[in-house]
Every structure is written in C-alpha cells, then in structure tokens.
Amino acid sequence: MQIQGPRLLVVDDEPLNQEIIAEYLGDSAYTLKMADDGAIAWSILQSQPDSFDAVLLDRMMPNMDGIEVIERMKQHPSLRGVPVIMQTAAAAKDDVVSGLQAGAYYYLTKPFEEGVLRSIVDAAVEDYRRHRTLVEQLQTRDGVLHMIESVELSIRTLDDARNTATFIADACPQPERVVMGFSELLVNGVEHGNLQVSYADKSRLNSAGEWENEIQRRLADPAHAHKRVKVQYQRVSDKVTVRITDEGDGFDWERYLEMDPARAFDSHGRGIAMARMLSFDKVTYLGSGNQVEVEINLTPLS
C-alpha cells in the first residue's frame, strides 16, 4: 500500500497560478487540493479540519480574502496550528506585516521561483510535522511531572533538545502551548550556539539539503564534542522559570524577537519570535545572547 505524502490546500483564484504550483510540486510527494477562492477554501477546511499539512493561500481573492481565512483558522481548535504560506503579488512591508500579524508565518511573492516555492513549502510542512510529533510525545507521558519544583538538565544533540522540550513542557501548565517554544530555543542553543551554525550557514545548508548532515558532522568534531546546553527549571508559587544556557559566543538576539518582514521569505529564522508570541508569557535574553530565560504564569495576571 502506498503511503500518502503531505497534503496541501492551494487557494488561488487564478487558474494559471494553480497550474504553476501544480507543475512545480507535481513531481514531489505532495498531494494537492485546489480551491478557487477563500470561501471555498474555508468550506473545505471546516469539513476536513485534520486533512491538511499546510495551506498555500493567496491574499487577494473574491468572496473571502486570505487574511479572513487565516483569522478564521486561528479561531478553530483543529486548524489554528496548520501552517499558512501566504502568496501575494503585494510584497510591500505593510502587506507582509499584516499577514504575519494574522498568523501567516511563511511568505511567497509572485511570480513564483520553483526552488523558493519548494523550500518554503518543505519548511512549513516539516515544522508542522515536528510540532505534531512533540504533541504526540506529550500525550504518552503520565502527567506527574507538574510536581517537579526544580531540575537541571544537560543536553548535546538535536534529539536531546526535542526530548527535553517534551519533558520540560510536561512539567508546565498548558504543555501543548509551550512545547514547540522549548524545542525552538533548545535547538537554537545546540545548532547556533554550541555548533556555531550561522543564519547564513543554515540558509545555504537548507537550500542544498545538507543541514542534517552538517549538524552530525559538527557534533562529531572534537572541537564541539564537550559542549552542552544547560537547562534549569524552577517552579515557584506564581510562575515557572526556565533558563537555557549554551556555550556559544551569543548573537544579535534583538533582531529575532519579532517577526521581521525581511525574513518572512526565508525557510527558517522565525522560531524565536514564534516562541515569544505563542508559547511563553515572557522571554528575556541575557548578556551576549547565549542565555535565555522564559516565564510561564501559573496564575492569571491581574
């Protein structure tokens, strides 16, 4: 039996654009479902809320535009986490900002470039797959970790980072909300901090399909073999505090706290901003940026 690959809902009122997308993705593992406008797309999403791994969404359409589709998805419990890739001919900063604010964290401009289209779609689907895997791991746990008051962990690899993310999230309120944020920050500590993979490095490696191989190569390098990311968890009466410290030189972290329109078209670089916006009540980088502290409130703020 053939295993079905990721499913994409492609929403565009221009048949030519649908044909181009089908041509560019036609020889990949993706299964495409087409919709001619936002109203049709919303009807499909409502009737099949668990069917799609990403939505490739035009911004300007009759009947219902792309922004309204996103806003409705964000209110739906089964659709709010499905990644939306906004496609538009309007690449002005204000248009990108409004899309990001609505929840379109991936962006494409027309006319499409095949390599860019594939890269962005692959990134969105892979991010969603990792998120669902983390949530599924949470659901297998016994739910007693919330009794932990303090713990300190030391990690080295990306697998360590993701396993630790589910462990720490399970010790927090609303674990499904915070697990992806922990995963992003811990992975950043390993790859960008300890292994010194720069933003430009990751762009190049992603484009060449060599990111995972390079991570393994650097992990095996004696120069990095001793490096660890430390994770300190502390629960007090009104909040959980988690501090993550890597052994890197730090970075210009202020650039990454917000969804920057200049990076909206890249296949990566949104993790810290998404963690801050969606997972935690407070995110604070310390010193040079090789240390980050997050807070999760246990009681509502007055």
C-alpha positions as CSV (number, residue, x, y, z in Angstrom):
1,M,0.0,0.0,0.0
2,Q,1.4,3.4,-1.0
3,I,1.7,5.9,1.9
4,Q,0.2,9.2,1.1
5,G,2.5,12.2,1.4
6,P,1.8,15.6,2.9
7,R,-1.5,17.2,1.7
8,L,-1.6,20.9,0.7
9,L,-4.6,23.1,0.2
10,V,-3.8,25.5,-2.6
11,V,-6.1,28.6,-2.6
12,D,-5.9,30.9,-5.6
13,D,-8.5,32.5,-7.9
14,E,-6.1,32.4,-10.9
15,P,-6.1,29.1,-12.8
16,L,-2.6,29.9,-14.2
17,N,-1.2,30.2,-10.7
18,Q,-2.8,26.9,-9.7
19,E,-1.2,25.3,-12.8
20,I,2.3,26.7,-12.0
21,I,2.1,25.4,-8.4
22,A,0.9,22.0,-9.6
23,E,3.8,21.9,-12.1
24,Y,6.4,22.9,-9.5
25,L,5.2,20.5,-6.9
26,G,3.8,17.8,-9.2
27,D,6.8,15.5,-9.1
28,S,7.2,15.8,-5.3
29,A,5.5,13.7,-2.6
30,Y,2.8,16.3,-2.0
31,T,-0.9,15.7,-2.7
32,L,-2.6,19.0,-3.8
33,K,-6.2,20.1,-3.3
34,M,-7.2,23.2,-5.2
35,A,-9.7,25.9,-4.2
36,D,-10.7,28.9,-6.3
37,D,-11.4,31.4,-3.6
38,G,-11.3,31.9,0.2
39,A,-15.0,31.0,0.8
40,I,-14.5,27.6,-1.0
41,A,-11.2,27.1,1.0
42,W,-12.9,27.8,4.3
43,S,-15.7,25.3,3.5
44,I,-13.1,22.6,2.7
45,L,-11.2,23.3,5.8
46,Q,-14.3,23.2,8.0
47,S,-15.4,19.9,6.6
48,Q,-11.8,18.4,6.6
49,P,-10.0,20.1,9.5
50,D,-7.5,17.3,10.1
51,S,-6.7,16.7,6.4
52,F,-4.0,19.2,5.5
53,D,-0.4,19.7,6.4
54,A,-0.2,23.3,5.1
55,V,-2.3,25.9,3.3
56,L,-0.8,27.8,0.3
57,L,-3.0,30.8,0.4
58,D,-3.5,33.8,-2.0
59,R,-4.0,37.1,-0.3
60,M,-6.3,39.0,-2.7
61,M,-9.4,37.0,-3.7
62,P,-13.1,37.5,-4.3
63,N,-15.8,36.4,-1.7
64,M,-13.3,36.0,1.1
65,D,-9.7,37.2,1.1
66,G,-6.7,35.4,2.5
67,I,-6.5,37.4,5.8
68,E,-10.0,36.4,6.7
69,V,-9.3,32.8,6.0
70,I,-6.3,32.9,8.4
71,E,-8.3,34.7,11.1
72,R,-11.0,32.0,10.9
73,M,-8.4,29.2,11.0
74,K,-6.8,30.7,14.2
75,Q,-10.2,30.5,15.9
76,H,-10.7,26.8,15.0
77,P,-9.2,24.3,17.5
78,S,-8.1,21.8,14.8
79,L,-6.9,24.4,12.3
80,R,-5.0,27.0,14.4
81,G,-1.7,25.2,14.2
82,V,-1.8,24.4,10.5
83,P,0.9,26.5,8.8
84,V,-0.3,29.1,6.3
85,I,2.0,30.2,3.4
86,M,0.8,33.5,2.2
87,Q,1.3,34.1,-1.5
88,T,0.8,37.5,-3.0
89,A,2.0,39.9,-5.6
90,A,1.9,42.6,-2.9
91,A,5.4,42.5,-1.4
92,A,5.3,45.8,0.4
93,K,6.3,45.8,4.0
94,D,2.8,46.7,5.3
95,D,1.3,43.8,3.4
96,V,3.8,41.4,4.8
97,V,3.4,42.7,8.4
98,S,-0.4,42.4,8.3
99,G,-0.1,38.8,7.0
100,L,2.4,38.0,9.8
101,Q,0.2,39.5,12.4
102,A,-2.7,37.4,11.2
103,G,-0.6,34.3,11.5
104,A,0.9,33.7,8.1
105,Y,4.5,33.0,9.2
106,Y,5.6,31.8,5.8
107,Y,5.6,34.1,2.7
108,L,5.9,33.8,-1.1
109,T,5.6,36.5,-3.7
110,K,4.5,36.1,-7.3
111,P,5.8,35.2,-9.8
112,F,7.0,32.1,-8.1
113,E,10.5,30.7,-8.3
114,E,10.4,26.9,-8.2
115,G,13.3,26.5,-5.8
116,V,11.9,29.1,-3.3
117,L,8.4,27.6,-3.5
118,R,9.7,24.1,-2.8
119,S,11.9,25.3,0.0
120,I,9.2,27.3,1.8
121,V,6.6,24.5,1.5
122,D,9.1,21.9,2.7
123,A,10.0,24.1,5.7
124,A,6.3,24.7,6.7
125,V,5.4,21.1,6.4
126,E,8.5,19.9,8.3
127,D,7.9,22.5,11.1
128,Y,4.3,21.2,11.4
129,R,5.4,17.6,11.4
130,R,7.9,18.3,14.3
131,H,5.2,20.1,16.2
132,R,2.7,17.3,15.9
133,T,5.4,14.8,16.9
134,L,6.2,16.8,20.1
135,V,2.5,16.9,21.0
136,E,2.1,13.2,20.4
137,Q,5.1,12.5,22.7
138,L,3.4,14.7,25.3
139,Q,0.3,12.6,25.1
140,T,2.2,9.4,26.0
141,R,3.5,10.9,29.3
142,D,1.9,10.1,32.7
143,G,1.3,13.7,33.7
144,V,3.1,13.7,37.0
145,L,6.0,16.0,36.1
146,H,4.0,19.0,37.2
147,M,5.1,18.1,40.8
148,I,8.7,18.9,40.0
149,E,9.9,22.1,41.7
150,S,13.3,22.3,40.2
151,V,15.5,20.3,37.9
152,E,18.7,20.9,35.9
153,L,19.5,19.1,32.7
154,S,22.4,19.0,30.2
155,I,21.9,18.2,26.5
156,R,24.1,17.9,23.5
157,T,22.2,16.8,20.3
158,L,19.1,17.8,18.5
159,D,17.4,14.6,19.7
160,D,18.3,15.6,23.2
161,A,16.8,19.1,22.6
162,R,13.5,17.7,21.4
163,N,13.2,15.1,24.1
164,T,14.0,17.7,26.7
165,A,11.4,20.0,25.2
166,T,8.6,17.5,25.9
167,F,10.0,16.7,29.4
168,I,10.1,20.3,30.4
169,A,6.7,21.1,28.8
170,D,5.1,18.3,30.6
171,A,6.1,20.0,33.9
172,C,4.4,23.2,32.8
173,P,0.8,24.3,32.6
174,Q,-0.6,24.0,29.1
175,P,2.2,21.8,27.8
176,E,0.9,21.7,24.2
177,R,1.3,25.5,24.1
178,V,4.9,25.6,25.4
179,V,6.4,22.5,23.9
180,M,7.2,24.0,20.4
181,G,8.7,27.1,22.1
182,F,11.0,25.0,24.2
183,S,12.0,22.9,21.2
184,E,12.9,26.0,19.2
185,L,15.0,27.6,21.9
186,L,16.8,24.3,22.8
187,V,17.5,23.5,19.1
188,N,18.9,27.1,18.7
189,G,21.2,26.5,21.7
190,V,22.6,23.4,20.1
191,E,22.9,24.4,16.4
192,H,23.5,28.1,16.5
193,G,25.1,28.3,20.0
194,N,27.3,25.3,20.5
195,L,27.8,24.1,16.9
196,Q,28.2,27.7,15.6
197,V,25.8,27.3,12.6
198,S,25.2,30.9,11.5
199,Y,22.0,32.2,9.9
200,A,23.7,32.3,6.5
201,D,25.0,28.8,7.0
202,K,21.6,27.4,7.7
203,S,20.1,29.2,4.6
204,R,22.8,27.6,2.5
205,L,22.5,24.2,4.0
206,N,18.7,24.1,3.8
207,S,18.9,25.1,0.1
208,A,21.4,22.3,-0.6
209,G,19.5,19.7,1.6
210,E,22.6,19.3,3.7
211,W,21.5,20.7,7.1
212,E,21.1,17.4,9.0
213,N,24.4,16.1,7.6
214,E,26.3,19.2,8.6
215,I,24.8,19.0,12.2
216,Q,26.0,15.4,12.5
217,R,29.5,16.4,11.2
218,R,29.8,19.2,13.7
219,L,28.6,17.0,16.6
220,A,31.4,14.6,15.7
221,D,34.0,17.3,15.5
222,P,36.3,17.2,18.6
223,A,36.1,20.9,18.9
224,H,32.4,20.6,19.8
225,A,32.3,17.2,21.5
226,H,32.5,18.6,25.0
227,K,29.8,21.3,24.6
228,R,26.5,21.1,26.4
229,V,23.4,23.2,26.7
230,K,22.2,23.6,30.3
231,V,18.5,23.7,31.2
232,Q,17.4,25.0,34.6
233,Y,13.8,24.6,35.6
234,Q,12.3,26.3,38.6
235,R,8.6,26.4,39.8
236,V,7.5,28.9,42.4
237,S,4.1,30.0,43.6
238,D,3.0,32.0,40.6
239,K,5.3,31.0,37.7
240,V,7.6,28.6,36.0
241,T,11.0,29.9,35.0
242,V,13.3,28.0,32.6
243,R,16.8,29.2,31.8
244,I,18.7,27.8,28.8
245,T,22.4,28.4,28.5
246,D,24.6,27.4,25.6
247,E,28.4,27.6,25.2
248,G,28.4,29.8,22.2
249,D,29.5,33.4,21.8
250,G,26.0,34.8,21.7
251,F,24.2,36.6,18.8
252,D,22.3,39.7,18.0
253,W,19.1,38.4,19.6
254,E,17.1,41.6,19.4
255,R,16.6,41.1,15.7
256,Y,14.8,37.8,16.2
257,L,12.3,38.7,18.9
258,E,9.8,40.0,16.3
259,M,8.5,38.6,13.1
260,D,10.8,40.6,10.7
261,P,9.2,41.1,7.2
262,A,12.7,40.9,5.7
263,R,13.0,37.3,6.9
264,A,9.4,36.3,6.1
265,F,10.5,34.9,2.7
266,D,13.3,32.7,4.3
267,S,12.8,29.0,5.0
268,H,13.9,29.5,8.7
269,G,14.5,32.2,11.2
270,R,11.0,32.6,12.8
271,G,11.4,30.2,15.7
272,I,12.4,32.7,18.5
273,A,9.6,35.1,17.5
274,M,7.0,32.3,17.4
275,A,8.2,31.1,20.8
276,R,7.8,34.5,22.2
277,M,4.4,35.2,20.6
278,L,2.8,31.8,21.0
279,S,4.4,29.8,23.8
280,F,5.6,32.0,26.7
281,D,4.5,34.9,28.8
282,K,7.9,36.4,28.9
283,V,11.2,35.8,27.0
284,T,14.4,37.5,28.2
285,Y,17.8,37.2,26.6
286,L,20.8,37.8,28.9
287,G,24.2,39.1,28.2
288,S,25.5,38.3,24.8
289,G,22.5,36.1,23.9
290,N,23.9,32.7,24.9
291,Q,21.4,32.6,27.8
292,V,17.7,32.9,27.5
293,E,15.1,32.9,30.3
294,V,11.4,32.2,29.8
295,E,8.5,32.5,32.1
296,I,5.1,30.8,32.2
297,N,2.5,32.2,34.5
298,L,0.8,29.8,36.9
299,T,-1.9,32.3,37.9
300,P,-3.6,34.9,35.6
301,L,-2.0,38.3,35.7
302,S,-4.2,40.9,37.4
